[in-house]
Amino acid sequence: MASSSRSHSAQSKYDVFLSFRGEDTRDNFTSHLHAAFCRKNIKTFIDEELSRGDEISQAVLNAMKGSKISVIIFSKRYASSKWCLDELVEILECKNMNGQTVVPVFYQVDPSDVRNQTGCFADAFAEHEDQFKNMPEKVQIWRAVLTEASNVSGWYSMNTRPEAKLVEEIVKDILKKLENITVSTDLEGLVGLNSRIEQIKSLLSAGSPDFRIVGLWGMGGIGKTTIAGALFNQISREFEGKCFMASVREESEKGGGLADLRERVISEVLGEDLKIRTPIIPEIIKKRLQQMTVFIVLDDVNKCGQLSYLTGGLDRFGLGSRIIVTTRDKQVLYNFGVSDVYEVKGLEYPEALELFCNHAFKGNHCPEDLLVLSKRVLDYANGNPLALRVLGSFLHRKTKVDWKIALENLIRISDPDIYDVLKVTYNELKAEEKSMFLDIACFLKGEDKDYVTKIQDDPNFAHYCLSVLVDKSLVTISCNNKVQMHDLLQKMGREIVRQESVKEPGKRSRLWHYEDVYHVLKKNKGTDAIEGILLNLSKTRDIHLDGNVFVNMSNLRFLKFYMPEYKGVPIMSSKVHLDQGLRYLPEELRYLHWHQYSLKTLPLNFDPENLIELHLPYSNVEQIWEGKKQAFKLKFIDLHHSQYLTKIPDLVETPNLERINLLNCTNLPYISSSIQNFNNLSVLSLAGCRSLVSFPRNIYFRSPIAVDFSDCVNLTEFPLVSGNIIELRLWNTRIEEVPSSIECLTNLETLDLSFCKRLKRVSTSICKLKSLCWLELGGCSNLETFPEILEKMEHLLEIDLRETAIRNLPSSIEYLEGLRKLDLGDCSELASLPEKLENLKSLKYLNAEFSAIGQLPSSISDLNQLKKLKFSGSRGLVLPPLLSGLSSLTELHLTDCNITEIPADIGSLSSIVWLALSGNHFERLPTSVKQLSQLRYLHLSNCNMLQSLPELPIYLVYLEAKNCKRLQTLPEIPSSVEELDASMLESIYEHSSGIMDGILFFDFTNCLKLNEKEAHKKILADSQQRIQHMASASLRLCYEMVHYTPYGLRNCFPGSEIPDWFSNQCSGSSLTIQLPRRSCGRNLVGFALCAVIQFEEDIDASGKYCNVKCNYNFETKTRLEANNNVDDYYNLSLNGSMDSDHVLLGFEPCWNTEVPDDGNNQTTISFEFSVECKNEKCHQVKCCGVCPVYANPNDNKPNTLKLILGSEEECTKIRILHDKVGMSGSYDDEDEMEPSPKRICRDQINTHQQ
């Protein structure tokens, strides 16, 4: 369904380009907007350079031109920057020339000041006119672009407040614009997709809260994958997790099978690189998936079992999730229970003609003299897009006579079959092009383009042949440079080979099916017709080969016996046995890959003159061949894990080697100095060569090369090498020093000396390495000094000094102005940091956990780019009095530092999200903590001197204050709790991640002095108000957001009584309550739950966990609903003995739970609390309580909590949203179809209005 045309937008590298004045907004509004874009998977370019030249860099220009949207943040000093104004000129040129979308944001400036250059903009232009009085046209251009940009519809910060709301609205606007851009670019050049996509969207019902799976069914080449891909690009942004899994049928047959595929799907959905080694998915991952809305495409499924394994049934993912399955077998969908099936049919005649013309004439116009012939071609293609593309590309630029000949060939096909139609193009290929096509179909589909051409006899000509196949639509090159082929074309190619000799595989040119290969090799039936053999050893039986098995295969050029790898770990098994040895290998061999080759050497008479790549992994070879052999074409030798290898032959006659992999060749004692003769060598891996004692001296490498000596545990001397080395890895070797000779490695970018436990000295000459980016010294436990940095090292980004014995850092470290990461963790001898750190302007990460540092230098406050600062375990640490300069800091870890006082200006850390202060000795937190508007996680456990808490930030979602045994005073209920509205809750929702997603968590475990009435009163009142405001705000937020998981609440504190407002309470662990008759569940939002846990005496609970769970079910006289589980309702982390009973209190939303309504009959709900722990004497539930939470404030329901109605502004917004979708406030049938939380929210507002 695609044409050959491509748009600039389709090639965009970024979604958004951010233009802003750094000193105005970088560390506040711009950083918040950028973070919000990232959370919504909006790929954004933001210029991180703090110092700029006079002209815009090419990288910035490229990023600008490669973006779909430019967002311009006009601030007070925007116009004072010549850079910003020049950037604006370029942005508007992109808008006017390329149609780029522009969105201005007027941040604390009046749009009229921008438009007319008045106010603060007038001052800036007065300076510009003075500076550029000889270039008035430049200033005039700046004025013109400001006027033009300010006339574009945008956002004014004074009209949308607070700032969090402004960010939210801008993100929504950008998402909508991107969706429109994506739709247009996705469909550009595609024919017949628009109507099909709209029909499938209606089946998907995006936005409804239920789970849906839709099947796309149709014949091969009909466009199922194209449609699914376009849909994925358009709507996947709306979901929390997404994954497009291509070629499920083909991928599931590889080494890792469905287990590998499932791992890849879950990893992509969660955005993490997971390693799931068990058949059953861990509960924690299941729970995370069930709380997410996901969009998954499973492409080319051919078995019901694949769906079952990959989706785990329809309850694995959260409500609102969508899955699309493409298949050729409709029964697969029906067997899995998929009822929404869309049949993808062939293109209608006008669509088919347009697509054909796009490829045959590179436009949508058909010449009049070829119209009749074109219609006949369309008849044979029968609406199949693949056939139309292939035939159109085949006929491009052909004469009318050629068209007629092609049609005569088609006429011979009495019953047109897609294979026969496609074969017409194949028949027109030249011999070399046919050969490459068949190689790809039989062996090389999915391989890297460069690899495919490199193993051919003439790589340059192979490039040409490949381009021909691409032009004729027979193969494609993916975005990651892989050679791909439609599976119909692959089947056609393999069928062409099979037809060469239907009954005798040994007379075919290529063998790939394991049964055919087994038959030919076992019975020694090979012939000179065979050019290539591919054998997946995991699928075949053991084969005992004759020593002359290849004698008759004189034209064999491709031989691959391989074991598929699963996550880098090959399936270990030797399947090919050479009991009689091997007497012959054909000299035509270009590619030889033999897993676990069992002999000590290749045949003596083997002539490798045509060999390009040699792979003998896990082999028994001692040397690949004896003596000198001419192998001028050889580029790659791979002998990894060949543990018997003792000698590399003289490779003087192999001058074109590019890569040598000797990983884990554990008995290899030395390397010949001839290694330096390879002018093209780019990779030399000797990692794990444990017998290697030394490396030849004075070796000079001419080409850029990566050399790896990692885990060469007997290598004692730093290799004396020179030349163009880019990467040098010496991890876990026995070297004792880095010599001054290292200065000759001027192109070195990575130097890895991790875990060189004998390393004692690094030469100061290291500062000569001007290209060095990464310096790894972690685990060098005998390294006591870090070298002086005598010259600037502008490119050095990261230094890892973890677990070293260094005692101090030289003051000259200030020369590392580009350094972004400095890791000093577990440097137990490090007592101080240099006084001057202010020149480390780019530093973002500083870790000195478990060091001996006693005082932080005051200059640390000048690191305004620092995002993570870690000093946990550095006992006796004294903080500087001023922290205000750390405006970008998001994480501050100071656990177990024996800190006695927290600086009063901690409230100036405006970006802080995570604050870890556990295990310290301060008595109170400064009141300025309330100002930390971004703070989400606050850790105060084991602060034994802490006596009181100030008012805390409203957005806090996790407070851990366990074992604060002197804590007795809590703040009054913050007035901000009453301001907990939908916009604030969305900010919490978007910024929070990690610990207990979807839960507000307050932990006062073992804070025994809180066991007093005043403290209890504050905790309970705070909890009650949070429940009422939070549930109400969640309802409103659910109305506005497509996908939203409501927040719950968890609270733990010492005590032994259920609060009075839990009217439903009893002793023991179970409780039953009655809901009011008639429409009992209509306004039910959730339950406040409470339990008192009695801890057994004399149990050392150090480091133990216990889980408190709650199960509940609904029952009427006519039916019983399935259990609803609140798994891990409370997950207690215990430390030491528990000296009192504890109250667990929380809120569990249940608005998406179906509550049975049985007319006039009452509904009963049964609750069962339980405690699970690993102690022999288990703790128990002493008593429990439940309080239903209802939405409607006018309902007079006893023993319940009622939500507090939101502001009139919010209510009005909900009514407007509701009116837009045409719903009424009455309880009719249509109303009952509305998602429950939205209906409850609307009912509440309408009742209030009445």
Summary of the structure (lengths in Angstrom):
residues: 1250
radius of gyration: 35.1
end to end distance: 55.2
largest distance: 99.3
contacts: 4151
relative contact order: 0.04
helix: 32%
strand: 19%
